[in-house]
Amino acid sequence: MGRLIIRKTLVWLVCLCPAVLWAQGMKDIRINEILVKNVDSYEDDYGHRVGWVELFNSGYSNVNVAGSYLSIDFGNKSMTYKIPKNDPRTIIPPQGYVVFFADGIGSKGTFYTNFTLDQTGRLYLIDANGRTVVDSVRYDLSAMKEDQSIGWKVEAAGVDPVWTELDATTPGAVNDVVEFESKAELFRQHDPKGFIMSITAMSVVFLALILLYLVFKQVGKSHVKRAKNKAAASAAVAATGSSGDAPNGEIIAAIAIALKKYEEDLHDIESTVLTINRVAKAYSPWSSKIYSMVQAPERKSRR
């Protein structure tokens, strides 16, 4: 029973692997730019100028496009080029590019297709399974200009890119070669002499100085008021000889004398203390000789 569960689990994992690879790989590849009429633009490795197709990896992991297909439909015809395997150059790095030359001679190498772009049609990028369309774009040969490529372009900041004519051909590079003007540049255009900037800067400085003046003035008033209150309290104490409910010197002296007397008389009521007082007397019966002498017995005479 345990082995059966393990086998089923392995089968499910095998079935899920292609889906996982698809989710993490080919879905990130897109047709980024194509040039149909190449007159004075990008040359191939043989020094020829032909139409070309650029693929872009929009993900953040390497993707190998080997085994997938580039296909073109024009009219009722179609031609398909399978990207060869075992070529490390087919691995597109994250945010990377690769260019295929459409010269119609597929035997020149990995990056040379067996079709050209000299007819209006639709270009497809198909997954290695031969069925799943990863991306597709359409181009009109009559609308193409010499050395004018088409591709994905961001026309404004924060706006999704659109498939349109590009300002310049950019094989192997990002299509958005035109930098958007920054806010500082726009401000400079509205204020070429710098008058608005100067007035704004001086206004900020003056407002800051005024704010600091008000703050320090308020702090000074608070300190002066506190000093006056302390001086008034000191004068009142000096005039009355006492400060509020605090006892004066006479009261403190009386309390000290009372405590002293209490401590001196305290032992008279303690049961464990013996008090001996010396008493001086002029005569003490203890020193009388009559108590220390033996009295002779009275003799009686005989008759």
HELIX and SHEET records of a PDB file:
HELIX    1   1 GLY A    2  GLN A   24  1                                  23    
HELIX    2   2 MET A   26  ASP A   28  5                                   3    
HELIX    3   3 PRO A   88  THR A   90  5                                   3    
HELIX    4   4 GLY A  106  LYS A  108  5                                   3    
HELIX    5   5 LEU A  141  ALA A  143  5                                   3    
HELIX    6   6 LYS A  183  HIS A  190  1                                   8    
HELIX    7   7 PHE A  195  THR A  240  1                                  46    
HELIX    8   8 GLY A  249  ASP A  265  1                                  17    
HELIX    9   9 LEU A  266  ILE A  269  5                                   4    
HELIX   10  10 PRO A  285  SER A  287  5                                   3    
HELIX   11  11 LYS A  289  TYR A  291  5                                   3    
SHEET    1   A 5 TYR A  97  ALA A 102  0                                        
SHEET    2   A 5 GLY A  51  ASN A  57 -1                                        
SHEET    3   A 5 ILE A  29  LEU A  35 -1                                        
SHEET    4   A 5 ILE A 150  LYS A 153 -1                                        
SHEET    5   A 5 VAL A 162  GLU A 165 -1                                        
SHEET    1   B 2 VAL A  63  ASN A  64  0                                        
SHEET    2   B 2 ILE A  91  ILE A  92 -1                                        
SHEET    1   C 4 LYS A  77  LYS A  82  0                                        
SHEET    2   C 4 TYR A  69  PHE A  74 -1                                        
SHEET    3   C 4 GLY A 121  ILE A 126 -1                                        
SHEET    4   C 4 VAL A 133  TYR A 139 -1                                        
END                                                                             
